[in-house]
């Protein structure tokens, strides 16, 4: 399927009755795209008038377009229509090499040189997911810095908050389901979120989306009244945990100093801080379209709109 702004334009028609020849090209918002000319021949059944045969002969190109090239053309088209998409595109292009592969920009070693201690830290944070294991004092729960645990679980709760926008990706939209993107955000956060902001399809003006238009299983999540309060509770609890849990880490001043020392040498922890900052910066990019598909006109619900866009984390709750 072609991106929405692309159109087939007929240049000439040779009418032979039951057989028709058509010469065509493809345009993007009225601009002809290179290497998109071609011709087609169709035959119809005289009895029914339905097509029963057809073939296309596209103009030879120096490369085979394929789905990858169509994807590139789609992104280029969206950048032309909405130049602001260049901001998350630039952020994504910088994020991956800096967070995963740079040396000297962020503390610690890059992802290709992580030592066993780092993997042990990652495993420990995963075991203490949503702080369930340490709160229940389960025997397999490792003791980690409470500040790092708080940052990690706040980040996961924030990533899960974007499940409230699952209706942004639905069967009728060219960009497809948002579920794989939100699932990926639970593991690689902005490595999924930032590219999604670039490739997603915007909402059309005047089109209201109803619950019946959504995938039922996705609608159970995105339209749930429980999702926001639940994740808000997890996020706030994570912050409180970082401030007061594990008294052996001392008072606020002591644990703040030890956390700063940890982050100054830890690639995993410092990348969490980068992720939190990027989530805060790009949190509001889906809000306007979410309100638009719910029938809210631009300029309406100004206070609620501002809270959702500019109050970090809790604004989405």
C-alpha positions as CSV (number, residue, x, y, z in Angstrom):
1,X,0.0,0.0,0.0
2,X,1.2,3.5,-0.8
3,X,1.4,6.3,1.8
4,X,-1.8,8.4,2.0
5,X,-0.3,11.5,0.2
6,X,0.7,9.3,-2.8
7,X,-1.7,9.1,-5.8
8,X,-1.8,7.3,-9.1
9,X,-2.4,9.8,-11.9
10,X,-3.6,8.6,-15.3
11,X,-1.8,10.2,-18.2
12,X,-3.5,8.5,-21.2
13,X,-6.1,5.8,-21.9
14,X,-6.4,3.6,-25.0
15,X,-10.0,2.3,-25.0
16,X,-10.4,-0.9,-27.0
17,X,-13.8,-1.9,-25.7
18,X,-13.3,-4.9,-23.5
19,X,-9.6,-4.2,-23.4
20,X,-8.2,-0.9,-22.0
21,X,-4.6,0.4,-21.9
22,X,-3.6,3.0,-19.3
23,X,-0.5,5.0,-19.0
24,X,0.1,6.4,-15.4
25,X,2.5,7.9,-12.9
26,X,2.6,8.4,-9.1
27,X,2.5,11.8,-7.4
28,X,3.1,13.0,-3.9
29,X,0.8,15.9,-3.1
30,X,0.9,17.0,-6.8
31,X,4.6,16.4,-7.4
32,X,5.6,13.6,-9.7
33,X,7.9,11.0,-8.1
34,X,10.9,9.8,-10.1
35,X,10.8,6.3,-11.6
36,X,7.1,5.9,-11.0
37,X,5.8,5.8,-14.5
38,X,4.2,2.8,-16.1
39,X,1.4,1.3,-18.1
40,X,-1.3,-1.3,-17.5
41,X,-3.6,-3.4,-19.7
42,X,-6.9,-4.7,-18.4
43,X,-9.6,-6.9,-19.9
44,X,-13.2,-7.2,-18.7
45,X,-15.8,-9.9,-19.0
46,X,-18.4,-8.6,-21.5
47,X,-21.2,-10.4,-19.6
48,X,-20.5,-9.0,-16.2
49,X,-18.3,-6.0,-16.8
50,X,-15.9,-7.2,-14.2
51,X,-12.1,-7.2,-14.8
52,X,-10.9,-10.7,-15.4
53,X,-7.3,-10.0,-16.5
54,X,-4.7,-7.3,-16.1
55,X,-0.9,-6.7,-15.9
56,X,1.3,-3.7,-15.1
57,X,4.6,-2.7,-16.7
58,X,6.4,-0.1,-14.4
59,X,9.2,2.1,-15.7
60,X,12.6,0.5,-15.1
61,X,14.4,2.1,-12.1
62,X,18.1,2.1,-11.2
63,X,17.0,0.2,-8.1
64,X,14.1,-2.0,-7.1
65,X,11.8,0.1,-4.9
66,X,10.5,-2.6,-2.6
67,X,8.9,-2.0,0.8
68,X,12.1,-0.4,2.2
69,X,12.2,2.3,-0.4
70,X,8.4,2.9,-0.1
71,X,9.0,3.3,3.7
72,X,11.7,5.9,3.0
73,X,9.4,7.7,0.6
74,X,6.7,7.7,3.2
75,X,8.9,9.2,5.8
76,X,10.2,11.8,3.4
77,X,6.6,12.7,2.5
78,X,5.6,13.1,6.2
79,X,8.7,15.3,6.8
80,X,7.6,17.5,3.9
81,X,4.1,17.8,5.2
82,X,5.1,18.2,8.9
83,X,8.7,19.5,9.2
84,X,8.5,19.3,13.0
85,X,8.9,15.5,12.6
86,X,12.6,16.3,11.9
87,X,13.0,16.9,15.7
88,X,12.2,13.4,16.9
89,X,14.0,12.1,13.8
90,X,17.2,14.0,14.8
91,X,16.8,12.9,18.4
92,X,16.4,9.3,17.4
93,X,19.5,9.5,15.1
94,X,21.5,10.8,18.0
95,X,20.0,8.7,20.7
96,X,21.0,5.2,19.5
97,X,24.7,5.9,18.8
98,X,25.2,8.0,22.0
99,X,23.3,5.8,24.4
100,X,24.4,2.4,23.1
101,X,27.7,2.9,21.3
102,X,29.5,6.1,22.4
103,X,32.4,6.3,24.7
104,X,33.1,9.5,26.6
105,X,29.8,11.1,26.2
106,X,27.9,9.1,28.8
107,X,29.5,7.5,31.8
108,X,30.5,3.8,31.6
109,X,31.3,1.5,28.7
110,X,29.2,1.2,25.5
111,X,26.8,-1.7,24.9
112,X,29.5,-3.8,23.2
113,X,31.8,-3.8,26.2
114,X,29.5,-4.2,29.2
115,X,31.0,-6.2,32.0
116,X,29.4,-8.9,34.1
117,X,28.7,-6.4,36.9
118,X,26.5,-4.4,34.5
119,X,24.5,-7.5,33.4
120,X,24.1,-8.4,37.1
121,X,22.7,-4.9,37.7
122,X,20.3,-5.2,34.8
123,X,19.1,-8.6,36.0
124,X,18.6,-7.3,39.5
125,X,16.5,-4.4,38.3
126,X,14.4,-6.7,36.2
127,X,13.8,-9.0,39.2
128,X,12.7,-6.0,41.2
129,X,10.2,-4.9,38.4
130,X,7.5,-2.6,39.9
131,X,9.2,-3.2,43.3
132,X,7.0,-6.3,43.9
133,X,9.8,-8.6,44.9
134,X,11.5,-6.2,47.4
135,X,8.1,-5.2,48.9
136,X,7.2,-8.8,49.5
137,X,10.8,-9.5,50.7
138,X,11.1,-12.4,48.3
139,X,14.3,-14.4,48.7
140,X,15.5,-13.9,45.1
141,X,15.2,-10.1,45.3
142,X,18.6,-8.4,45.1
143,X,19.6,-5.3,47.1
144,X,20.2,-2.4,44.8
145,X,20.5,1.3,45.3
146,X,16.9,2.4,46.0
147,X,17.4,5.6,43.9
148,X,18.4,3.5,40.9
149,X,15.4,1.2,41.5
150,X,13.1,4.2,41.7
151,X,14.4,5.7,38.4
152,X,14.1,2.3,36.6
153,X,10.6,1.6,37.7
154,X,9.4,5.2,37.1
155,X,10.8,4.9,33.6
156,X,8.9,1.6,32.9
157,X,5.7,3.1,34.3
158,X,6.2,6.1,32.0
159,X,6.8,3.9,29.0
160,X,3.6,1.9,29.8
161,X,1.6,5.2,30.1
162,X,1.9,5.5,26.3
163,X,-0.4,2.5,26.0
164,X,-3.1,5.0,26.5
165,X,-2.4,6.2,23.0
166,X,-2.8,2.7,21.4
167,X,-5.8,4.1,19.3
168,X,-3.1,6.2,17.5
169,X,-2.3,2.9,15.6
170,X,-5.4,1.1,14.4
171,X,-6.3,-1.0,11.3
172,X,-7.5,2.0,9.3
173,X,-4.2,3.9,9.6
174,X,-1.3,3.3,7.2
175,X,1.3,3.2,10.1
176,X,-0.4,0.2,11.6
177,X,-0.6,-1.0,15.2
178,X,1.2,0.8,18.0
179,X,1.3,-2.3,20.1
180,X,4.8,-3.5,18.9
181,X,6.2,0.0,19.5
182,X,4.8,0.2,23.1
183,X,6.0,-3.3,23.8
184,X,9.5,-2.4,22.6
185,X,9.5,0.7,24.8
186,X,9.4,-1.5,27.8
187,X,12.8,-2.8,26.9
188,X,14.5,-0.1,24.8
189,X,12.3,3.0,25.6
190,X,13.2,5.9,23.2
191,X,14.8,3.6,20.7
192,X,11.2,2.7,19.9
193,X,9.3,5.8,20.9
194,X,11.2,8.4,18.9
195,X,11.1,6.5,15.6
196,X,7.4,6.0,16.1
197,X,6.9,9.7,16.3
198,X,8.5,10.0,12.9
199,X,6.7,7.2,11.0
200,X,3.2,7.4,12.6
201,X,0.3,8.7,10.5
202,X,-1.4,11.9,11.7
203,X,-5.1,12.1,12.3
204,X,-7.3,13.7,9.7
205,X,-9.3,16.8,10.5
206,X,-12.9,16.2,11.3
207,X,-12.7,12.4,11.6
208,X,-14.0,11.1,14.9
209,X,-12.8,7.6,16.0
210,X,-15.2,5.5,17.9
211,X,-14.4,2.5,20.2
212,X,-15.9,0.2,17.6
213,X,-13.2,1.4,15.1
214,X,-10.5,0.0,17.4
215,X,-9.1,-3.4,17.9
216,X,-11.1,-4.7,20.9
217,X,-8.1,-6.0,22.8
218,X,-6.2,-2.8,22.3
219,X,-9.2,-0.7,23.3
220,X,-9.5,-2.5,26.6
221,X,-6.1,-1.0,27.4
222,X,-6.1,2.4,25.7
223,X,-9.6,3.3,26.8
224,X,-9.3,1.9,30.3
225,X,-10.0,4.3,33.2
226,X,-7.7,2.1,35.4
227,X,-4.5,2.4,33.3
228,X,-3.6,6.1,34.2
229,X,-4.3,5.9,38.0
230,X,-2.5,2.5,38.2
231,X,0.6,3.6,36.5
232,X,0.6,6.9,38.3
233,X,0.6,5.0,41.6
234,X,3.5,2.9,40.4
235,X,5.5,5.9,39.3
236,X,4.9,7.9,42.4
237,X,5.6,4.9,44.6
238,X,8.9,4.5,42.7
239,X,10.0,8.0,43.6
240,X,9.0,7.5,47.2
241,X,10.9,4.2,47.2
242,X,14.0,6.0,46.0
243,X,13.7,8.6,48.7
244,X,13.0,6.5,51.8
245,X,13.4,2.8,51.1
246,X,16.3,0.7,52.3
247,X,17.4,2.8,55.4
248,X,20.9,1.3,55.2
249,X,21.5,3.8,52.4
250,X,21.2,6.7,54.8
251,X,19.2,9.9,54.8
252,X,18.3,12.0,51.7
253,X,21.7,13.7,51.5
254,X,23.6,10.4,51.8
255,X,21.6,8.5,49.3
256,X,21.5,11.4,46.9
257,X,25.3,11.6,47.0
258,X,25.8,7.8,46.5
259,X,23.2,7.8,43.7
260,X,25.1,10.7,42.0
261,X,28.4,8.7,42.4
262,X,26.7,5.6,40.9
263,X,25.3,7.4,37.9
264,X,28.6,9.1,37.2
265,X,30.1,5.7,36.3
266,X,27.2,3.7,35.2
267,X,26.0,3.5,31.6
268,X,22.7,1.8,32.4
269,X,21.7,4.3,35.1
270,X,22.8,7.4,33.2
271,X,20.9,6.1,30.1
272,X,17.7,5.9,32.3
273,X,18.2,9.6,33.1
274,X,18.5,10.4,29.4
275,X,15.3,8.4,28.8
276,X,13.4,10.3,31.4
277,X,14.4,13.6,30.0
278,X,13.4,12.6,26.5
279,X,10.0,11.3,27.7
280,X,9.4,14.6,29.4
281,X,10.4,16.5,26.2
282,X,8.3,14.4,23.8
283,X,5.4,13.4,26.1
284,X,3.0,15.8,24.5
285,X,3.5,14.9,20.8
286,X,0.6,12.5,20.7
287,X,-1.9,14.5,22.8
288,X,-3.3,16.8,20.1
289,X,-4.1,14.0,17.8
290,X,-5.6,11.9,20.6
291,X,-8.0,14.7,21.4
292,X,-8.7,15.3,17.7
293,X,-9.9,11.7,17.1
294,X,-12.1,12.1,20.2
295,X,-13.9,15.0,18.5
296,X,-12.2,17.8,20.6
297,X,-11.6,20.8,18.5
298,X,-8.4,22.8,18.6
299,X,-8.6,25.4,21.3
300,X,-11.0,23.3,23.5
301,X,-10.0,21.8,26.8
302,X,-6.9,24.1,26.9
303,X,-6.1,23.4,30.6
304,X,-6.4,19.6,30.3
305,X,-4.4,19.7,27.0
306,X,-1.6,21.7,28.6
307,X,-1.5,19.3,31.6
308,X,-1.3,16.2,29.4
309,X,1.5,17.8,27.3
310,X,3.6,19.6,29.8
311,X,3.3,18.0,33.2
312,X,5.9,15.2,33.1
313,X,4.5,11.7,33.7
314,X,1.5,12.5,35.9
315,X,0.0,14.6,33.1
316,X,-0.7,11.4,31.2
317,X,-2.4,9.8,34.2
